[in-house]
Amino acid sequence: MDVQQEVLRVEGLKTHFKTQDGSVKAVDGVDFHVNQSRTLGIVGESGCGKSVTSLSIMRLLPRNGRSLAGRILLEGRDLLKLPEDEMRAIRGDDVSMIFQEPMTSLNPVFTCGEQVAEAIRQHKKVDDQEARKRTVDLFKLVGIPAAERRVKDYPHELSGGMRQRVMIAMALSCDPKLLIADEPTTALDVTIQAQILELLRGIQQQKQMAIILITHDLGVIAEMAQDVIVMYAGKVVERGTVEQIFEKPLQHQGQAPERHQGHRPSPLQPAAGLPLRPPLPARLRPLPDRLPGTDGPGRQPHGGLLPVRRGVRARHRGQAPTDREGQLSAGATPAAGDGKPLVRVQNLVKYFPLRGGILQRTVAEVKAVDDVSFDVRSGEVLGLVGESGCGKTTTGRLLLRLIEPTRGTIEFDGRDLTRMKPDELKKTRSDMQIVFQDPYASLNPRLPIGEIIGEGLSNMGVRDRHQREERVAAILDKVGLRRYYINRYPHEFSGGQRQRIGLARALVLEPKFVVADEPVSALDVSIQSQVLNLMADLKDELQLTYLFISHNLSVVEHISDRVGVMYLGKLVEMSSTEDLFKNPKHPYTKFLLSAIPKPDPRQHRQRLILSGDVPSPINPPTGCRFHTRCPIAQFPICSEQQPAFELKSTGHWAACHFAEQTKELEKESGFVAPAIEAVDEEAAAIGQAERSAASEPEDVLESELDEEARRRSSEPLGGE
């Protein structure tokens, strides 16, 4: 079979939804194709039509959705014309899909293993024993620890990351020709994300599988895709190879946002050859209300795709900014924190009992947080990062005494929270608030947002209704929401707006300290930047202190003044953000940093893939808890002696026996730090040619473009 054989071609696809307000053109004339062994990346903001495109291919549209026009050709067969029984045979066998939200995609009444085995039995015609064996092998392949036991677990018994891995195992179970991955790693830690991306890449090379990768993470696109299309308002507004799109994007949707004074760069702000953190802070400028080449604010792009240079087409033939860094205004933000601890944690421990037997006796304990000590300084943002299950969320909830510690002390503003009586603790709660991860699940769907936000005021004794409404209206102003939204319900808002509501609920009581638990993980990158900028503005305006919990190191780098790294219930490193990202001391931190996808396809890194599974917190390893996965572990000291959390340099703490000797040990063990290899000659030649074209007079370039349009009016994506 030819490596370059076309697997899927979509021509003129139009998918509309019938609503009470009329027909919604979710996908409006989309064309693309994907070849065998190649990955097509589809990028765009929420609502642009990228997920509806994938559902149209799978013919899994809701009842009010219908593909009205176009063709979807899978190896020449038009999927839109197939009877349902033939289409059912194709799903899972020839075409599989990894859905964005695993909890709603998995059946809660069947075990995870049974759901994967069902797909294998359906398409591969094997017996139960063989299906179960293949299921266990798939669970191991996607990195699920204790696979033999986990196949018996129900979806609600697994973490979000584990559920997503089950979805990936199910999608790969029948070796499909085309895999559609809709935000496959959004819910995963960077280390697991790196493993999954390497897994998909390896399986693709082995099986010559075509992949359609839908994501808002440009770093993932840069590392995985060969071809890219950019969607906006249901249309393809730009297409080209990944090198062409990243080198010189023509659409505002594809351009790096301009940066401004006030905050660090966002995750979408890389610049080749420049440090991740510039000398001065920077912030994002949102996209304009009216994009060039559209019919108005939020309306659909007009006109067809224009050839802007060889192999690249876009609806807007504007000049993309050549300086990705943008302009930084004079001035700087005030220094974070005054050095005085607002929160002080000492020897904090939280064990969760596991009960069993008829008498429900404690048979084991989950060591979620185990002897953690740190300070949160007044006015600073302390980031807390680590893999799922490391204890960071438990730590945040312990600090607010939403759960009771097993032992240890938590001081807030000089007072010991662990010794407070309920009445005293209730009065203190107005000074400590939390922003939850899921902006929809954390809001009561039966209450209007005015009551949701004002509920805390009622609990704190603000009985006057008019006063409550005024304070709610004032905080809505601060978080950028209209006052007349006060009587609307949560389902009437977008994800970004719901997170602003959650932020308003936390801030209406005028707290000093806010725990932000994954506050932007469920949002698009463009919405993430808005929420992060808002949080930073409110921090300065209201003199807030944040504990910012996240598994996204790029987001943490953007907003945090200091960063703490947790692994299996232990704090393993803490430092200023700049020092930690430039000079990590702990091997685990180096793995985390290496796993961050870089949004530049010209950079070929020697990525560090963290091998092995996370040990069980029920029975964690003795000595250093990371020694079972550490490439520089020395025995017997690392396996027997627990390293102290010590000051290794000014303001830089780490728990590693060999923090000062890591470079020598790395060379001996073959463990090497991330390195950027030279840009390959082909990519360099493309970049040079495009820079030369950009410098030519506009009339000459236009003439060449017109000629190119006539000659290559239907030029396909790279790979044919």
C-alpha positions in Angstrom: 0.0 0.0 0.0 1.4 3.4 -1.0 2.5 5.4 2.0 1.0 8.6 0.5 -2.4 7.0 -0.3 -5.4 9.2 0.6 -7.5 7.9 3.4 -10.1 10.6 3.9 -11.3 13.5 1.7 -14.0 16.0 2.8 -15.5 18.1 0.1 -17.9 21.0 0.6 -19.2 19.7 3.9 -22.1 21.7 5.3 -23.6 20.8 8.7 -26.4 22.8 10.2 -28.4 22.6 13.4 -32.1 23.5 13.8 -32.8 25.7 16.8 -35.7 27.8 18.1 -33.9 30.8 16.7 -33.3 29.3 13.3 -30.7 27.3 11.5 -27.1 27.4 12.8 -24.4 26.9 10.2 -21.9 25.0 12.3 -19.8 23.8 9.4 -20.1 25.8 6.2 -18.3 24.4 3.1 -15.3 22.7 4.6 -12.7 21.0 2.4 -9.7 19.0 3.4 -8.0 15.6 3.1 -5.6 13.5 5.1 -3.2 10.9 3.8 -2.0 7.6 5.2 0.7 8.0 7.9 0.1 11.7 8.1 -1.5 13.9 10.8 -3.8 16.7 10.0 -4.2 19.3 12.8 -7.5 21.3 13.0 -7.2 24.3 15.2 -9.7 27.1 16.2 -11.6 28.5 19.1 -14.7 26.9 20.7 -17.6 27.2 18.4 -15.6 27.3 15.2 -16.9 24.0 14.0 -13.9 21.7 14.4 -15.6 19.2 16.7 -18.8 19.2 14.6 -16.7 18.4 11.6 -15.4 15.3 13.4 -18.9 14.3 14.5 -20.1 14.7 10.9 -17.4 12.4 9.7 -18.4 9.8 12.3 -22.1 10.5 11.6 -22.7 11.0 15.3 -24.6 14.3 15.1 -27.4 15.0 17.6 -31.0 14.8 16.3 -31.2 18.5 15.4 -28.0 18.3 13.3 -27.7 17.3 9.7 -25.0 17.3 7.0 -26.9 19.1 4.2 -24.2 19.1 1.5 -20.8 17.8 0.6 -19.0 14.4 0.5 -17.0 12.5 3.1 -14.9 10.0 1.2 -13.2 7.2 3.2 -11.0 5.4 0.7 -13.5 6.4 -2.0 -16.7 5.5 -0.2 -19.0 8.3 0.6 -19.9 7.9 4.3 -22.9 10.2 4.0 -24.6 7.8 1.6 -24.0 4.6 3.6 -26.9 2.8 5.4 -26.6 3.0 9.2 -25.7 -0.7 9.6 -22.7 -0.3 7.2 -21.7 2.9 9.0 -21.9 1.1 12.3 -19.4 -1.5 11.1 -17.0 1.2 10.0 -17.1 3.1 13.3 -14.4 1.7 15.6 -13.0 -0.6 12.9 -12.0 1.7 10.0 -12.5 5.0 11.8 -12.2 5.6 15.5 -12.6 8.7 17.7 -11.2 9.8 21.0 -13.7 12.2 22.5 -12.9 15.3 24.5 -14.8 14.5 27.7 -14.3 10.9 28.8 -16.7 10.9 31.7 -19.7 11.6 29.4 -18.4 9.2 26.7 -18.0 6.1 29.0 -21.0 4.2 30.2 -21.2 4.6 34.0 -22.9 1.2 34.6 -20.3 -1.0 32.9 -16.7 -1.5 33.9 -14.0 0.2 31.8 -12.6 -3.2 30.7 -16.0 -4.4 29.6 -16.5 -1.4 27.4 -13.2 -1.8 25.6 -13.7 -5.5 25.3 -17.1 -5.0 23.7 -15.6 -3.0 20.9 -13.0 -5.8 20.3 -15.6 -8.5 20.3 -17.9 -6.5 18.0 -15.3 -5.9 15.3 -12.6 -8.6 15.7 -15.0 -11.5 16.4 -13.0 -13.0 19.2 -14.1 -14.8 22.4 -14.4 -13.2 25.8 -11.0 -14.5 27.0 -9.1 -13.1 24.1 -11.0 -9.8 24.2 -10.1 -9.5 27.9 -6.4 -10.3 27.2 -6.3 -7.6 24.5 -8.0 -5.2 26.8 -5.4 -5.7 29.5 -2.6 -5.3 27.0 -4.2 -2.0 25.7 -4.5 -0.7 29.3 -0.8 -1.3 29.7 0.0 0.3 26.4 -1.7 3.6 27.3 0.0 3.6 30.8 -2.8 2.6 33.2 -1.1 1.0 36.2 -2.3 -2.3 37.6 -4.1 -3.0 34.4 -5.4 -6.4 35.5 -7.2 -4.8 38.3 -8.2 -1.5 36.6 -10.2 -3.3 33.9 -12.7 -4.1 36.7 -13.1 -0.5 37.7 -16.0 1.7 36.8 -15.5 5.1 35.2 -16.3 7.0 38.4 -13.5 5.2 40.2 -10.8 6.6 37.9 -9.3 10.0 37.7 -10.0 12.2 34.6 -6.6 11.4 33.1 -7.2 7.6 33.6 -10.6 7.9 32.0 -9.1 9.6 29.0 -6.5 6.8 28.7 -9.4 4.3 28.7 -11.0 6.2 25.8 -7.7 6.1 23.9 -7.4 2.3 24.5 -10.9 1.9 23.2 -10.2 3.9 20.1 -7.0 2.0 19.3 -8.5 -1.4 20.1 -9.3 -2.4 16.5 -6.3 -0.8 14.7 -8.3 1.8 12.7 -7.2 3.3 9.4 -8.2 6.8 10.6 -8.1 8.1 14.1 -10.0 11.3 15.0 -8.6 12.7 18.2 -10.8 15.5 19.6 -8.7 17.2 22.3 -7.2 13.9 23.4 -4.7 15.2 25.9 -6.5 18.3 27.3 -7.3 16.6 30.6 -3.9 15.0 31.0 -0.7 16.0 32.8 2.2 17.1 30.6 4.2 13.9 31.4 1.2 11.7 30.5 0.5 13.9 27.5 4.0 13.3 26.3 3.6 9.6 26.7 0.2 9.6 24.9 1.6 11.7 22.0 4.6 9.4 21.7 2.2 6.5 21.8 0.0 7.9 19.0 3.1 8.7 16.9 4.6 5.2 17.4 1.3 3.5 16.6 0.8 5.7 13.5 4.3 4.8 12.2 3.7 1.1 12.9 0.2 0.9 11.4 0.5 3.7 8.8 -2.6 5.2 10.4 -4.0 8.6 9.4 -4.8 11.0 12.3 -7.0 14.0 12.5 -5.9 15.9 15.6 -8.3 18.5 16.9 -6.8 20.7 19.6 -6.4 24.3 20.9 -2.8 23.5 22.0 -0.5 24.8 19.3 2.5 23.1 20.9 0.8 19.7 20.3 0.0 20.7 16.7 3.7 21.7 16.2 4.9 18.4 17.5 2.4 16.0 15.9 0.9 17.5 12.7 2.4 17.6 9.2 -0.6 19.6 7.8 -2.8 22.2 9.5 -6.2 23.9 8.8 -7.4 26.8 10.8 -11.2 27.1 11.3 -13.3 30.2 12.1 -17.1 30.5 12.1 -17.6 27.2 10.4 -15.1 27.8 7.6 -11.5 26.9 6.8 -9.7 30.3 6.8 -6.2 29.0 6.4 -4.4 25.9 5.4 -0.8 24.7 4.8 1.9 22.6 6.1 2.7 23.0 9.8 6.0 24.8 9.0 4.3 27.3 6.7 1.4 28.0 9.2 3.8 28.5 12.1 6.4 30.5 10.2 4.1 33.1 8.9 0.4 32.9 9.8 -1.8 35.0 7.7 -5.0 34.9 9.7 -5.4 36.6 13.1 -6.6 33.3 14.4 -3.2 31.9 13.6 -1.0 34.8 14.7 0.7 35.0 18.1 -1.2 37.5 20.3 0.4 40.8 20.9 1.9 41.2 24.4 1.5 44.1 26.7 2.8 45.3 30.0 1.8 43.7 33.2 2.2 39.9 33.0 4.4 37.1 31.8 3.9 35.6 28.4 1.0 33.3 27.8 1.4 29.7 26.8 0.8 30.9 23.2 3.7 33.3 23.2 6.8 31.4 22.3 9.4 33.1 20.2 12.2 31.2 18.5 15.6 32.0 19.9 14.3 34.0 22.8 13.8 33.1 26.4 10.4 32.0 27.5 10.3 34.8 30.1 11.3 38.3 28.8 13.1 40.8 31.0 9.8 42.7 31.6 6.4 41.2 32.3 4.0 41.0 29.4 0.3 40.5 28.9 -2.0 39.5 26.1 -4.1 41.8 23.9 -7.4 40.1 23.0 -8.4 39.7 19.4 -10.4 42.7 17.9 -14.2 42.5 17.8 -14.1 42.7 14.1 -11.5 40.5 12.3 -10.2 41.6 9.0 -11.9 39.6 6.2 -15.1 39.1 8.0 -18.6 40.6 7.6 -18.7 42.0 11.1 -18.2 41.1 14.8 -18.5 37.3 15.1 -19.9 36.9 11.6 -18.7 34.5 9.0 -15.6 35.2 6.9 -16.4 36.3 3.3 -14.6 35.3 0.1 -12.7 32.2 -0.8 -9.3 31.0 0.2 -6.6 33.1 -1.5 -3.1 31.7 -2.3 -0.8 33.8 -0.2 2.4 31.9 -0.9 3.3 28.5 -2.2 1.2 25.8 -0.5 -0.6 28.2 1.9 -4.1 29.6 1.5 -6.0 32.1 3.7 -9.1 34.2 3.6 -7.3 37.3 4.7 -4.2 38.3 2.8 -2.9 40.6 5.5 0.7 41.0 6.6 1.4 38.8 9.6 3.5 40.5 12.3 7.2 39.5 11.9 8.0 40.3 15.5 6.2 37.7 17.5 7.3 39.3 20.7 5.2 42.4 20.2 6.0 45.7 21.9 6.4 46.0 25.7 5.3 49.3 27.2 7.5 51.1 29.7 7.1 50.4 33.4 6.8 47.2 35.4 4.4 45.6 37.8 5.0 46.0 41.5 7.1 43.4 43.2 5.0 40.4 44.2 4.5 39.9 47.9 5.9 41.8 50.8 7.9 38.9 52.2 5.5 38.3 55.1 3.8 34.9 55.1 0.0 35.1 54.9 -0.3 31.2 55.0 2.2 29.0 56.7 2.0 25.2 56.5 4.2 23.0 58.7 4.4 19.2 58.5 1.0 18.9 56.9 -0.3 15.3 56.6 -3.5 13.9 55.2 -4.2 10.2 55.0 -7.5 8.9 53.7 -8.6 5.5 55.3 -9.6 2.6 53.1 -12.2 0.4 54.8 -13.1 -3.2 54.2 -14.8 -6.2 55.6 -18.1 -6.5 57.3 -17.2 -4.2 60.1 -15.7 -1.6 57.7 -12.4 -1.5 59.5 -9.5 0.5 58.2 -7.4 -1.9 56.1 -5.0 0.7 54.5 -4.5 4.4 54.0 -4.0 6.6 51.0 -1.1 8.9 51.8 -2.4 11.9 49.8 -0.3 14.6 51.5 2.7 13.5 53.6 4.8 15.9 55.6 4.5 19.1 53.5 5.8 22.5 54.7 5.8 25.8 52.8 4.8 29.5 53.1 2.5 31.6 50.9 3.7 35.2 51.0 1.2 38.0 51.2 0.5 39.4 47.7 2.2 36.6 45.7 1.0 33.9 43.4 2.4 30.5 44.4 1.9 27.9 41.7 1.6 24.2 42.7 2.2 21.7 40.0 2.4 17.9 39.6 0.8 14.9 38.1 -2.7 13.8 38.9 -2.8 12.2 42.3 0.2 14.0 43.6 -1.8 15.7 46.4 -1.9 19.3 45.1 -5.7 19.6 45.1 -5.9 17.9 48.6 -3.3 20.4 49.8 -5.4 23.3 48.5 -8.5 22.1 50.3 -6.6 21.4 53.5 -5.4 25.0 53.5 -9.1 26.1 53.6 -10.0 23.3 56.0 -12.6 22.0 53.6 -11.1 18.7 54.7 -9.5 18.0 58.0 -5.7 17.3 58.2 -4.5 14.1 59.8 -1.8 16.2 61.5 0.3 19.3 61.0 -0.4 23.0 61.4 -2.0 25.6 59.0 -1.5 29.2 60.0 -3.5 31.9 58.3 -2.6 35.5 59.0 -0.9 34.4 62.2 -3.8 32.2 63.5 -3.8 28.4 63.6 -6.7 27.2 61.5 -6.4 23.6 62.8 -7.2 24.8 66.4 -10.2 27.0 65.5 -13.7 26.1 66.6 -16.5 26.1 64.0 -17.8 29.6 64.8 -14.4 31.1 64.6 -13.6 29.2 61.4 -16.8 30.4 59.8 -15.8 34.1 60.4 -12.4 33.4 58.9 -13.8 31.8 55.7 -14.7 35.2 54.2 -10.9 35.8 54.0 -10.3 32.5 52.3 -12.1 31.4 49.1 -11.7 28.8 46.3 -12.2 28.8 42.5 -13.0 25.3 41.3 -11.8 23.5 38.3 -15.1 22.8 36.5 -17.0 26.1 35.9 -20.2 24.3 35.2 -20.3 21.5 37.8 -19.4 24.0 40.6 -22.5 26.2 39.8 -26.0 25.3 40.9 -28.0 25.0 37.7 -31.3 25.8 39.5 -30.2 29.2 40.7 -29.6 32.4 38.8 -26.1 33.7 39.0 -27.1 36.6 41.2 -28.2 34.1 43.9 -25.1 31.9 43.4 -22.7 34.8 43.8 -24.7 36.3 46.7 -25.1 33.1 48.6 -21.8 33.6 50.4 -22.9 37.1 51.5 -26.1 35.6 53.1 -24.0 33.0 54.9 -21.8 35.8 56.3 -24.7 37.7 57.7 -25.5 40.3 55.0 -29.3 40.1 55.3 -30.2 43.3 53.4 -31.2 42.2 49.9 -30.5 45.5 48.3 -27.0 45.6 49.8 -26.4 42.0 48.5 -27.5 42.9 45.0 -25.3 46.0 44.9 -22.3 44.0 46.0 -23.1 41.3 43.4 -23.5 43.9 40.7 -20.2 45.5 41.7 -18.3 42.3 41.5 -19.8 41.5 38.1 -18.4 44.7 36.9 -15.0 43.7 38.2 -15.0 40.3 36.4 -16.1 41.8 33.2 -19.8 40.6 33.1 -22.9 42.7 32.5 -25.1 43.6 35.4 -28.2 42.5 33.7 -26.8 38.9 33.6 -27.8 38.7 37.3 -31.0 36.8 36.6 -29.6 34.4 34.1 -28.8 30.8 34.8 -25.4 29.0 34.4 -26.4 27.1 31.2 -26.9 30.4 29.4 -23.2 31.3 29.6 -20.0 30.1 27.8 -17.2 28.3 29.7 -15.2 31.4 30.1 -18.1 33.4 31.4 -19.0 30.6 33.9 -15.4 30.7 35.2 -15.8 34.5 35.7 -18.9 33.8 37.6 -17.0 31.3 39.8 -14.3 34.0 40.3 -17.0 36.5 41.2 -18.5 34.1 43.8 -15.1 33.8 45.4 -14.3 37.5 45.4 -17.6 38.9 46.5 -16.6 38.4 50.1 -13.4 40.4 49.6 -11.0 37.6 50.6 -7.3 38.0 51.2 -6.4 34.5 50.0 -7.8 32.5 47.0 -7.1 28.9 46.1 -7.5 28.5 42.4 -7.8 24.8 41.6 -7.2 24.3 37.9 -9.2 27.4 37.1 -8.5 27.4 33.3 -7.9 23.8 32.4 -11.4 23.4 30.9 -11.1 26.5 28.7 -9.7 27.3 25.3 -6.3 28.9 25.2 -7.7 32.3 24.1 -10.3 32.2 26.9 -7.5 31.0 29.3 -5.6 34.2 28.5 -8.6 36.4 29.3 -9.2 34.6 32.6 -5.5 34.7 33.6 -5.2 38.4 32.8 -8.4 39.0 34.8 -7.1 37.1 37.8 -3.8 39.1 37.6 -5.6 42.4 37.3 -7.9 41.6 40.3 -4.8 40.4 42.3 -3.3 43.9 41.9 -6.5 45.8 42.4 -7.8 43.8 45.4 -4.4 42.9 46.9 -5.1 39.2 46.7 -2.8 36.2 47.4 -3.3 33.1 45.2 -2.4 29.5 45.5 -2.6 28.5 41.9 -3.0 24.8 41.3 -2.4 23.4 37.8 -0.9 20.6 35.8 -0.1 23.0 33.0 3.4 24.4 33.5 3.0 27.0 30.8 0.0 28.5 32.6 1.8 28.4 35.9 4.9 30.1 34.4 2.6 32.8 33.1 1.0 33.8 36.3 3.1 32.6 39.3 5.9 34.3 41.2 7.1 31.1 42.8 6.4 27.5 42.0 6.2 24.3 44.1 6.5 20.9 42.5 4.7 17.9 44.2 5.2 14.2 43.6 3.3 11.4 45.3 2.3 13.5 48.3 5.7 15.2 48.8 7.0 18.6 47.9 10.1 17.9 45.9 11.1 21.4 44.7 10.2 25.1 45.2 11.8 28.2 43.8 11.1 31.5 42.0 9.4 30.8 38.7 12.3 32.1 36.6 14.9 30.1 38.5 12.9 26.9 38.5 12.3 27.0 34.7 15.9 27.9 33.9 17.7 25.8 36.5 15.6 22.9 37.8 17.3 20.9 40.6 15.1 17.8 40.9 15.1 15.2 38.1 11.3 15.0 38.3 11.0 18.8 37.5 13.3 18.3 34.5 10.9 15.7 33.2 8.0 18.0 33.7 9.7 20.9 31.8 10.9 18.6 29.0 7.3 17.4 28.5 5.9 20.8 27.7 5.0 21.0 24.0 6.8 23.8 22.2 4.7 25.7 19.5 7.5 25.8 17.0 7.7 22.9 14.5 11.3 23.8 13.6 12.5 22.8 17.1 13.4 19.2 17.3 14.1 18.4 20.9 15.5 15.4 22.7 12.4 15.0 24.8 12.6 13.2 28.1 9.8 10.6 28.5 9.1 9.7 32.1 9.0 5.9 32.1 7.1 3.6 34.5 3.9 4.2 36.3 3.2 6.4 39.3 3.5 4.2 42.4 0.4 3.7 44.5 -0.1 6.3 47.3 -1.4 3.4 49.4 2.1 1.9 49.5 4.6 4.5 48.3 8.3 3.6 47.7 10.6 3.8 50.7 13.4 6.4 50.7 13.0 9.0 47.8 9.5 8.3 46.3 10.8 9.2 42.9 13.6 6.6 42.9 11.6 3.9 41.1 11.4 6.2 38.0 14.6 8.3 38.4 17.4 7.7 35.9 20.1 9.0 38.2 19.0 7.1 41.4 21.9 5.8 43.4 21.4 2.7 45.6 21.0 2.1 48.4 20.7 5.7 49.6 17.9 6.7 47.3 15.8 3.6 48.1 16.4 3.7 51.8 16.9 7.3 52.9 14.3 10.0 52.4 15.9 13.2 51.1 15.4 16.3 53.2 13.6 19.3 51.6 16.6 21.7 51.8 17.8 25.0 50.6 20.1 24.3 47.6 20.7 27.9 46.5 19.2 31.3 47.2 15.4 30.8 47.4 15.7 27.4 45.8 14.6 24.3 47.7 14.7 20.7 46.6 14.4 17.2 48.0 17.1 15.2 46.2 20.3 13.6 47.6 22.2 14.6 44.5 20.7 18.0 43.6 24.2 19.5 43.4 25.6 16.6 41.3 22.8 16.0 38.8 24.8 17.1 35.7 27.6 14.6 36.4 25.2 11.8 37.2 23.1 12.6 34.1 26.1 12.1 31.9 26.9 8.8 33.5 23.4 7.5 33.3 22.6 8.8 29.8 19.9 11.1 31.1 20.3 14.4 29.3 18.5 17.7 29.7 16.2 18.9 26.9 18.2 20.2 23.9 17.2 22.0 20.8 18.7 20.5 17.7 19.5 22.4 14.5 16.6 23.3 12.3 16.4 20.9 9.4 17.6 22.2 6.1 14.2 21.9 4.4 12.4 23.9 7.1 15.1 26.5 7.1 14.9 26.8 3.3 11.1 27.3 3.5 11.5 30.0 6.2 14.2 31.8 4.2 12.1 31.8 1.0 9.0 33.1 2.8 11.0 35.9 4.6 12.4 36.9 1.2 8.9 36.9 -0.3 7.6 39.1 2.5 10.3 41.7 1.8 9.4 42.1 -1.9 7.3 45.0 -3.1 3.6 44.4 -2.7 2.7 44.8 -6.4 5.3 42.2 -7.3 4.0 39.8 -4.7 0.4 40.3 -5.8 1.3 39.6 -9.4 3.0 36.4 -8.4 0.1 35.4 -6.2 -2.4 35.9 -9.0 -0.3 33.7 -11.2 0.0 31.2 -8.4 -3.8 31.3 -8.0 -4.4 30.4 -11.6 -1.8 27.6 -11.6 -2.5 26.1 -8.2 -6.2 26.8 -7.6 -6.7 23.4 -6.1 -3.3 22.7 -4.6 -3.6 19.9 -2.0 -2.0 19.8 1.3 1.6 18.5 1.6 2.1 14.8 1.4 0.7 14.0 -2.0 
